[in-house]
Amino acid sequence: MAEWLDTISTHWFWLSLGLILGVAEMVAPGFFLMWLGLAALIVGILDYFLPITLAYQVAVFAILSVLTVFAGKKFLQDHPIETEDNKLNDRGARLTGEIVTVVEPIANGNGRVKVGDSVWNARGVDAALGARVKVIGADGAVLLVEGV
């Protein structure tokens, strides 16, 4: 490799890469890029204080990337993100209590209902087309309904 690469102050590259990866994490969150950004920031700080070659910087970045990703995964497993809304990502449970309209008659316990601008499979009491039913729960993507 060219000798001039060893004389370049590469810590600015690593610090910039770390910040760019941090911004990318904010734009497209996924709890992955921030760990790579942290590894790049650490390499930038190490490069500032220690005279290490570019090859060692890349190797340290690769090792730190793996370590920070696994450390982040472990941290998130030990400290799960909690919310007060226990139905946050459960659309069917969020619909519990809603009054909906039958768009395909519920016969023998199965039919379809309209919720907002979408149509859901429904299971429950038999109901005619246009009848109003109440959502009492969900079984996966099937709404459980009862008469009102």
Contacts in CASP RR format, 6 or more apart in sequence:
PFRMAT RR
TARGET T0000
AUTHOR 0000-0000-0000
METHOD contacts of the structure
MODEL  1
MAEWLDTISTHWFWLSLGLILGVAEMVAPGFFLMWLGLAALIVGILDYFL
PITLAYQVAVFAILSVLTVFAGKKFLQDHPIETEDNKLNDRGARLTGEIV
TVVEPIANGNGRVKVGDSVWNARGVDAALGARVKVIGADGAVLLVEGV
1 54 0 8 1.000
1 55 0 8 1.000
5 53 0 8 1.000
5 54 0 8 1.000
6 53 0 8 1.000
6 54 0 8 1.000
8 54 0 8 1.000
10 44 0 8 1.000
10 47 0 8 1.000
10 54 0 8 1.000
10 57 0 8 1.000
11 44 0 8 1.000
11 45 0 8 1.000
11 47 0 8 1.000
11 48 0 8 1.000
13 44 0 8 1.000
14 40 0 8 1.000
14 41 0 8 1.000
14 43 0 8 1.000
14 44 0 8 1.000
14 47 0 8 1.000
14 57 0 8 1.000
14 61 0 8 1.000
15 40 0 8 1.000
15 41 0 8 1.000
15 44 0 8 1.000
15 45 0 8 1.000
17 37 0 8 1.000
17 40 0 8 1.000
18 36 0 8 1.000
18 37 0 8 1.000
18 38 0 8 1.000
18 40 0 8 1.000
18 41 0 8 1.000
19 37 0 8 1.000
19 41 0 8 1.000
21 33 0 8 1.000
21 34 0 8 1.000
21 36 0 8 1.000
21 37 0 8 1.000
21 40 0 8 1.000
22 33 0 8 1.000
22 34 0 8 1.000
22 37 0 8 1.000
24 33 0 8 1.000
25 31 0 8 1.000
25 32 0 8 1.000
25 33 0 8 1.000
25 34 0 8 1.000
25 37 0 8 1.000
31 72 0 8 1.000
31 76 0 8 1.000
32 69 0 8 1.000
35 65 0 8 1.000
35 68 0 8 1.000
35 69 0 8 1.000
35 71 0 8 1.000
35 72 0 8 1.000
36 65 0 8 1.000
36 68 0 8 1.000
36 69 0 8 1.000
37 68 0 8 1.000
38 64 0 8 1.000
38 68 0 8 1.000
39 61 0 8 1.000
39 64 0 8 1.000
39 65 0 8 1.000
39 67 0 8 1.000
39 68 0 8 1.000
40 61 0 8 1.000
42 60 0 8 1.000
42 64 0 8 1.000
43 57 0 8 1.000
43 60 0 8 1.000
43 61 0 8 1.000
43 64 0 8 1.000
44 57 0 8 1.000
46 52 0 8 1.000
46 57 0 8 1.000
46 60 0 8 1.000
47 57 0 8 1.000
52 60 0 8 1.000
87 93 0 8 1.000
87 94 0 8 1.000
90 138 0 8 1.000
91 138 0 8 1.000
92 135 0 8 1.000
92 137 0 8 1.000
92 138 0 8 1.000
92 140 0 8 1.000
92 141 0 8 1.000
92 143 0 8 1.000
93 137 0 8 1.000
93 138 0 8 1.000
95 115 0 8 1.000
95 135 0 8 1.000
95 137 0 8 1.000
95 138 0 8 1.000
95 143 0 8 1.000
96 135 0 8 1.000
96 136 0 8 1.000
96 137 0 8 1.000
96 138 0 8 1.000
97 134 0 8 1.000
97 135 0 8 1.000
97 136 0 8 1.000
98 115 0 8 1.000
98 134 0 8 1.000
98 135 0 8 1.000
99 132 0 8 1.000
99 133 0 8 1.000
99 134 0 8 1.000
99 135 0 8 1.000
99 148 0 8 1.000
100 113 0 8 1.000
100 114 0 8 1.000
100 115 0 8 1.000
100 120 0 8 1.000
100 122 0 8 1.000
100 132 0 8 1.000
100 133 0 8 1.000
100 134 0 8 1.000
100 135 0 8 1.000
100 143 0 8 1.000
100 145 0 8 1.000
101 113 0 8 1.000
101 114 0 8 1.000
101 130 0 8 1.000
101 131 0 8 1.000
101 132 0 8 1.000
101 133 0 8 1.000
102 111 0 8 1.000
102 112 0 8 1.000
102 113 0 8 1.000
102 114 0 8 1.000
102 122 0 8 1.000
102 127 0 8 1.000
102 128 0 8 1.000
102 129 0 8 1.000
102 130 0 8 1.000
102 131 0 8 1.000
102 132 0 8 1.000
102 133 0 8 1.000
103 112 0 8 1.000
103 113 0 8 1.000
103 114 0 8 1.000
103 119 0 8 1.000
103 129 0 8 1.000
103 130 0 8 1.000
104 111 0 8 1.000
104 112 0 8 1.000
104 119 0 8 1.000
104 129 0 8 1.000
105 111 0 8 1.000
105 126 0 8 1.000
105 127 0 8 1.000
105 128 0 8 1.000
105 129 0 8 1.000
106 113 0 8 1.000
106 122 0 8 1.000
106 123 0 8 1.000
106 124 0 8 1.000
106 125 0 8 1.000
106 126 0 8 1.000
106 127 0 8 1.000
106 131 0 8 1.000
106 133 0 8 1.000
106 145 0 8 1.000
107 126 0 8 1.000
108 126 0 8 1.000
109 123 0 8 1.000
109 124 0 8 1.000
109 125 0 8 1.000
109 126 0 8 1.000
110 121 0 8 1.000
110 122 0 8 1.000
110 123 0 8 1.000
110 124 0 8 1.000
111 121 0 8 1.000
111 122 0 8 1.000
111 123 0 8 1.000
112 119 0 8 1.000
112 120 0 8 1.000
112 121 0 8 1.000
112 122 0 8 1.000
113 119 0 8 1.000
113 120 0 8 1.000
113 122 0 8 1.000
113 133 0 8 1.000
113 135 0 8 1.000
113 143 0 8 1.000
113 145 0 8 1.000
114 120 0 8 1.000
115 135 0 8 1.000
115 143 0 8 1.000
120 141 0 8 1.000
120 142 0 8 1.000
120 143 0 8 1.000
121 141 0 8 1.000
121 142 0 8 1.000
121 143 0 8 1.000
122 133 0 8 1.000
122 142 0 8 1.000
122 143 0 8 1.000
122 144 0 8 1.000
122 145 0 8 1.000
123 139 0 8 1.000
123 142 0 8 1.000
123 143 0 8 1.000
123 144 0 8 1.000
123 145 0 8 1.000
124 133 0 8 1.000
124 144 0 8 1.000
124 145 0 8 1.000
124 146 0 8 1.000
125 133 0 8 1.000
125 145 0 8 1.000
125 146 0 8 1.000
125 147 0 8 1.000
127 133 0 8 1.000
127 145 0 8 1.000
127 147 0 8 1.000
131 147 0 8 1.000
132 147 0 8 1.000
132 148 0 8 1.000
133 145 0 8 1.000
133 146 0 8 1.000
133 147 0 8 1.000
133 148 0 8 1.000
134 145 0 8 1.000
134 146 0 8 1.000
134 147 0 8 1.000
134 148 0 8 1.000
135 143 0 8 1.000
135 144 0 8 1.000
135 145 0 8 1.000
136 144 0 8 1.000
136 145 0 8 1.000
136 146 0 8 1.000
137 143 0 8 1.000
137 144 0 8 1.000
138 144 0 8 1.000
END
